[in-house]
Amino acid sequence: MAPGRWLALGLVMAVTGMAGIWRLPYLAGQHGGMYFLAVYGLALIAMGWPLLAGQLLLTRGQGGDLVRLLAHRTPEPWAPVARLVGGCLLVAIAALLAVYAVVTSWVLAYTARALGGDIAGQTSVALGNDFAQFLREPERGLGWLLLFWIVIALVAALFNARQVWRALAGLFGLAFCLVVALALHGHGFDSARFGDLLAPGPMRVGDGLVAITQAFYALGLGSGVALALGQTMTANTPVFRSAGLAVLLVAAIGLASCLAWPMIFEPGALAQLASITAVLQHAPAALADRLDLGLFYALLTILALSSAIALFEVLLQTLVLASGLSRARSALSLAGLLLILGLCVQHDLAVAVDGQPRFFDLLTMLAADIVFPLTALWLVFLLGVLIPPATLFGEPALAGRRLPGASQIWQALLRHPARLGVIMVGCQTLGLVALVRRFWSVS
């Protein structure tokens, strides 16, 4: 397989995650159906492709830890800002990984219970009560959390960076086959179920912003994953094709999920899948067969571990290059620190089952709602304004000449649709859109 192709497959597995297969069908059903998916697809192309390709261009063939690399690629007056952005991004990734580890430990526990036949066919109410009890007793999830970090640390210690991305690429086919199998199983083909989810419905400006925001997160545009992947690429790896393939595959996975979910979940249950906890609670009632339920949870596990391995790789590359420690020692040290942070998250959830978890929400908001959108906004400014195209493409002969056709399209999309899209995502996640809506609402 060509290097660009397996890199694209690894990137898709890294950014898809659990939310990549359950959140899009839910949002499409709530925010305009087919119209929502159309805006989502346009955002993937006009905002996602140029920003994804730009991040790969920025770090392609480069060395050094992420913070120093960003500062090195930034013109001197702006280098301190690049260091600040890089540092905040690493902190945000660590915070998100701590939360993600706890959530994945839930999925691991439910996968084992599903394969054991303990929960297949149970009602969502019974599973909801059981899950609440599971959170109140964090010691029940401690073993699964330890297992999660053991797997992550072993993968990081045994494989180098390029081998990690190749391993993620190998998981792509397995995950896609599981999605197709679940779609074929379900309740059989029923066109009425597609109508409930995908029929064009009323769509407001706010629904369009939700679609653009979902496209942003579906490609992990502010997570630093593409920046880390770029460092494993050689200076002549075709970036535009790799980024384009990744965008197409993410869109295909989203479409496959929209086709599969109505065949698995009843329309009433589908409208309630607003979080991963809701998915865990409704799946046993929808998939009464023990094997099918186990395969469903196994799909979630594969996607969750893939994203976690990629995010961990971003932190690990920086730690190895900055500290000079071996990859194995760095992986064990980093996993231990994040395990401690995850235990704090578990405790926060245990004492806040009947209330609002504070630490859990704080870490999630810090990473996903603040740092990632602001990082993407900085990258758009860096790629579209501060760095000359000749520097990005590594071709001094381009100075003063027209760029090739694909490069011109990329630059035009980066400077206009991508910039506008990232600004809208930032306004949405930072709550500015809700503030404006409240200001203009009529009492």
C-alpha positions in Angstrom: 0.0 0.0 0.0 1.3 3.5 -0.9 2.5 5.5 2.2 -0.1 8.2 1.6 -2.9 5.7 1.7 -2.0 3.9 4.9 -1.3 7.3 6.5 -4.8 8.4 5.5 -6.4 5.2 6.9 -4.5 5.7 10.2 -5.6 9.3 10.4 -9.3 8.2 9.9 -9.1 5.7 12.7 -7.4 8.3 14.9 -10.1 11.0 14.4 -13.3 8.9 14.1 -13.6 7.7 17.7 -16.8 6.5 19.3 -18.6 9.8 18.6 -17.8 9.4 14.9 -20.4 6.7 14.5 -23.2 7.5 16.9 -23.2 11.3 17.1 -23.8 12.1 13.3 -27.0 10.0 13.0 -28.3 11.6 16.2 -27.6 15.1 15.1 -28.9 14.5 11.6 -32.2 13.3 13.0 -32.4 16.4 15.3 -31.2 19.1 13.0 -32.7 18.8 9.5 -32.0 15.3 8.2 -30.7 15.3 4.6 -30.1 19.1 4.7 -27.9 18.7 7.8 -25.9 16.0 6.0 -25.4 18.2 3.0 -24.0 21.0 5.0 -21.9 18.5 6.9 -20.4 17.2 3.7 -19.7 20.7 2.3 -18.0 21.6 5.6 -15.8 18.5 5.4 -14.6 19.5 1.9 -14.4 23.3 2.2 -13.1 23.5 5.8 -11.8 20.1 6.6 -9.7 19.2 3.6 -7.6 22.4 3.4 -7.0 22.6 7.1 -6.1 18.9 7.3 -3.8 19.1 4.3 -2.2 22.3 5.7 -1.4 20.6 9.0 0.3 17.8 7.2 2.2 20.3 5.0 3.3 22.2 8.1 5.0 19.2 9.8 5.8 16.9 6.8 9.4 15.8 6.9 10.0 17.9 10.1 11.5 16.8 13.4 11.4 18.1 17.0 8.7 18.2 19.6 5.4 19.8 18.8 6.0 23.1 20.7 9.4 23.7 19.2 8.3 22.6 15.8 5.4 25.1 15.7 7.7 27.9 16.9 10.3 26.9 14.3 7.8 27.0 11.5 6.4 30.4 12.6 8.0 33.8 11.7 10.0 35.1 14.6 7.6 37.9 15.8 4.9 35.3 16.3 7.0 32.5 17.6 6.0 33.1 21.3 2.4 32.8 20.3 3.1 29.5 18.6 4.8 28.2 21.7 1.8 29.1 23.8 -0.6 27.5 21.4 1.5 24.3 21.3 1.8 24.2 25.1 -2.0 24.7 25.6 -2.7 22.0 23.0 -0.6 19.4 24.8 -2.4 20.2 28.1 -5.7 19.9 26.4 -4.8 16.6 24.9 -3.8 15.3 28.3 -7.0 16.5 29.8 -9.1 14.9 27.1 -7.2 11.6 27.3 -7.9 11.4 31.0 -11.6 11.7 30.3 -11.5 9.5 27.3 -9.7 6.8 29.3 -12.6 6.6 31.8 -15.2 6.5 29.1 -13.4 3.8 27.3 -13.1 1.8 30.5 -16.9 1.8 30.6 -17.0 0.4 27.1 -14.5 -2.3 27.9 -16.6 -3.3 31.0 -19.8 -3.4 28.9 -18.1 -5.4 26.1 -17.0 -8.1 28.6 -20.5 -8.2 30.1 -22.2 -8.4 26.7 -20.0 -11.3 25.6 -20.8 -13.0 28.9 -24.5 -12.6 28.2 -25.2 -10.6 31.3 -26.9 -7.6 29.7 -28.3 -8.7 26.4 -32.0 -7.9 26.1 -32.2 -5.8 29.3 -34.3 -2.6 29.1 -32.7 0.8 28.9 -34.2 1.7 32.3 -32.6 -1.3 34.0 -29.3 -0.6 32.3 -29.5 3.1 33.3 -29.9 2.1 37.0 -27.1 -0.4 36.6 -24.8 2.2 35.0 -25.5 4.7 37.8 -24.6 2.1 40.4 -21.4 1.4 38.4 -20.4 5.1 38.6 -21.1 5.2 42.4 -18.6 2.4 42.9 -15.5 3.5 41.0 -13.5 0.5 42.3 -15.6 -1.6 39.8 -14.1 0.4 36.9 -10.6 0.6 38.3 -9.5 -2.7 36.7 -10.8 -1.6 33.3 -9.1 1.7 33.6 -5.8 0.0 34.4 -6.3 -2.4 31.5 -6.8 0.6 29.2 -3.6 2.3 30.1 -1.7 -1.0 30.0 -2.8 -1.5 26.4 -2.0 2.1 25.4 1.5 2.0 27.1 2.3 -1.4 25.5 1.4 -0.3 22.0 3.5 2.9 22.5 6.5 1.1 23.9 6.6 -1.8 21.4 6.0 0.2 18.2 7.7 3.3 16.8 5.7 6.2 15.5 5.3 4.9 11.9 4.4 1.4 13.1 1.7 2.9 15.3 0.1 4.6 12.4 0.3 1.5 10.3 -1.4 -0.5 13.1 -4.2 2.0 13.2 -4.6 1.7 9.4 -4.9 -2.0 9.8 -7.8 -1.6 12.2 -9.8 0.5 9.6 -11.0 -2.5 7.6 -12.1 -4.3 10.7 -14.1 -1.4 12.0 -15.8 -0.7 8.7 -16.8 -4.4 8.3 -18.3 -4.3 11.8 -20.4 -1.2 10.8 -21.6 -2.9 7.7 -22.4 -6.2 9.6 -24.4 -4.3 12.1 -26.4 -2.5 9.4 -27.2 -5.8 7.7 -28.3 -7.3 11.0 -30.5 -4.7 12.7 -34.2 -5.2 12.2 -33.9 -5.9 8.4 -34.1 -3.2 5.7 -36.9 -0.8 6.4 -37.1 2.3 4.2 -39.4 4.0 6.6 -36.7 4.1 9.2 -34.5 6.0 6.8 -37.3 8.5 6.2 -37.5 9.2 10.0 -33.8 10.0 10.1 -32.8 11.4 6.7 -36.0 13.1 5.4 -35.3 16.8 4.7 -36.7 18.8 7.6 -36.8 22.4 8.7 -33.3 23.7 9.2 -32.3 27.0 10.8 -29.0 28.8 10.9 -28.2 27.2 14.2 -28.6 23.7 12.7 -26.1 24.6 10.0 -23.6 25.7 12.7 -24.1 22.4 14.4 -23.3 20.6 11.1 -20.2 22.6 10.6 -19.1 22.0 14.2 -19.6 18.2 13.7 -17.4 18.3 10.6 -14.7 20.1 12.6 -14.7 17.4 15.3 -15.1 14.5 12.8 -11.7 15.3 11.3 -10.0 16.2 14.6 -8.9 19.5 13.1 -7.7 21.1 16.3 -6.5 18.0 18.2 -2.9 18.0 16.9 -3.3 14.4 15.5 -2.6 15.5 12.0 0.4 17.5 13.1 1.9 14.4 14.7 1.1 12.3 11.7 2.8 14.8 9.4 6.1 14.2 11.3 6.1 10.5 10.2 5.8 11.5 6.5 8.7 12.1 4.2 9.2 15.4 2.5 7.8 14.2 -0.8 4.7 12.4 0.5 1.6 13.6 -1.5 -0.3 15.5 1.1 -3.4 16.7 -0.9 -4.3 13.1 -1.9 -3.8 11.7 1.6 -6.0 14.5 3.1 -8.6 14.1 0.4 -8.8 10.3 1.0 -9.1 10.8 4.7 -12.0 13.3 4.2 -13.8 10.9 1.8 -13.4 8.0 4.3 -14.7 10.0 7.2 -17.7 11.0 5.1 -18.2 7.3 4.1 -18.1 6.2 7.8 -20.6 8.8 8.7 -22.9 7.8 5.9 -22.6 4.1 6.8 -23.5 5.0 10.4 -26.5 6.9 9.2 -27.6 3.8 7.3 -26.8 1.4 10.1 -28.3 3.1 13.1 -31.9 3.2 11.9 -31.6 -0.5 11.3 -30.4 -1.2 14.8 -32.3 1.3 17.0 -36.0 2.0 17.1 -36.9 5.6 16.1 -37.7 6.5 19.7 -34.4 5.2 21.0 -32.5 6.8 18.2 -33.7 10.2 19.3 -32.3 9.6 22.8 -28.7 8.8 21.8 -27.3 12.2 22.8 -24.3 10.7 24.6 -22.1 7.6 24.8 -23.8 6.7 28.1 -27.2 6.7 26.3 -25.7 4.4 23.6 -24.4 2.0 26.2 -27.8 1.9 27.9 -30.0 1.4 24.8 -27.8 -1.0 22.8 -28.7 -4.1 24.9 -32.5 -3.6 24.3 -31.9 -3.1 20.5 -29.5 -6.0 20.1 -30.9 -8.9 22.1 -28.4 -11.5 20.7 -25.3 -11.8 22.8 -22.9 -12.1 19.9 -24.3 -9.1 18.1 -24.3 -7.0 21.2 -20.7 -8.0 21.9 -19.7 -7.1 18.3 -21.3 -3.7 18.7 -19.4 -2.9 21.9 -16.3 -4.3 20.3 -16.7 -1.8 17.5 -16.9 1.0 20.1 -13.8 -0.4 21.8 -11.7 -0.5 18.6 -12.7 3.1 17.7 -12.0 4.4 21.3 -8.6 2.7 21.5 -7.6 4.0 18.1 -8.3 7.6 19.0 -6.6 7.2 22.4 -3.5 5.7 20.8 -3.2 8.6 18.4 -3.7 11.3 21.0 -1.2 9.5 23.3 1.2 9.4 20.4 1.1 13.2 20.1 2.1 13.6 23.8 4.6 10.8 23.6 6.5 12.2 20.6 6.8 15.5 22.4 8.0 13.9 25.7 10.6 11.7 24.0 12.1 14.5 22.0 12.0 17.1 24.8 13.3 14.8 27.6 15.7 12.5 25.8 14.2 9.4 27.6 13.6 6.2 25.7 10.2 5.6 24.1 9.3 2.8 26.6 10.2 4.9 29.7 8.4 7.9 28.4 5.3 5.8 27.6 5.2 4.3 31.1 5.7 7.6 32.8 3.1 9.4 30.8 0.5 6.6 31.2 1.1 6.7 35.0 0.5 10.4 35.2 -2.7 10.2 33.1 -3.9 7.3 35.1 -3.8 9.4 38.2 -5.7 12.2 36.4 -8.2 9.6 35.3 -8.7 8.4 38.9 -9.6 12.0 39.8 -12.2 12.0 37.0 -13.6 8.7 38.2 -14.0 10.1 41.7 -15.7 13.2 40.4 -18.2 11.1 38.6 -18.8 8.9 41.6 -19.7 11.8 43.9 -21.8 13.6 41.2 -24.0 10.8 39.9 -27.2 12.7 41.0 -25.7 16.1 40.2 -23.4 17.7 37.7 -19.8 16.3 37.4 -17.5 19.4 37.7 -14.0 18.1 37.0 -15.2 15.8 34.1 -17.0 18.7 32.4 -14.1 21.1 33.1 -11.6 18.9 31.3 -13.9 18.2 28.4 -14.8 21.9 28.0 -11.1 22.9 28.2 -10.0 20.6 25.4 -12.9 20.3 23.0 -14.7 23.6 23.4 -11.9 26.0 23.9 -8.4 24.9 23.1 -9.1 22.8 19.9 -11.1 25.5 18.1 -8.6 28.2 19.1 -5.7 26.0 17.9 -7.4 25.5 14.6 -8.0 29.2 14.3 -4.3 29.8 14.9 -3.3 27.2 12.3 -5.5 28.8 9.7 -3.9 32.2 10.4 -0.4 30.6 10.4 -0.9 28.7 7.2 -2.9 31.3 5.3 -1.2 34.5 6.4 2.1 34.1 8.1 3.9 31.4 6.2 4.7 31.9 2.5 3.5 29.1 0.2 7.0 28.5 -1.1 8.1 27.7 2.5 5.2 25.3 3.0 5.8 23.4 -0.2 9.6 23.3 0.2 10.2 24.7 -3.3 12.1 27.9 -3.3 11.6 28.1 -7.1 7.9 28.9 -6.4 8.8 32.3 -5.1 7.2 34.9 -7.4 5.5 32.3 -9.5 2.0 30.9 -9.7 1.3 27.8 -7.6 0.2 24.6 -9.3 -3.6 24.1 -9.7 -4.2 21.9 -6.7 -2.2 24.2 -4.5 -4.2 27.2 -5.7 -7.4 25.5 -4.8 -6.0 24.6 -1.4 -4.9 28.1 -0.8 -8.2 29.6 -1.9 -10.2 27.3 0.4 -7.9 27.8 3.3 -8.1 31.6 3.1 -11.9 31.9 2.8 -14.2 28.9 3.6 -11.8 27.2 6.1 -11.2 30.5 7.9 -14.9 31.3 8.1 -15.8 27.8 9.1 -13.3 27.7 12.0 -14.5 31.1 13.2 -18.1 29.8 13.2 -17.0 26.7 15.1 -15.3 28.8 17.7 -18.4 31.0 18.1 -20.5 27.9 18.5 -18.3 26.1 21.0 -17.5 29.2 23.1 -21.2 30.0 23.5 -21.1 33.2 21.5 -23.9 32.1 19.2 -26.2 31.3 22.2 -25.3 34.7 23.7 -26.3 36.5 20.5 -29.5 34.5 20.2 -30.5 35.4 23.7 -29.6 39.0 23.1 -31.9 39.2 20.1 -34.7 37.0 21.4 -38.0 38.7 22.1 -39.2 38.3 25.7 
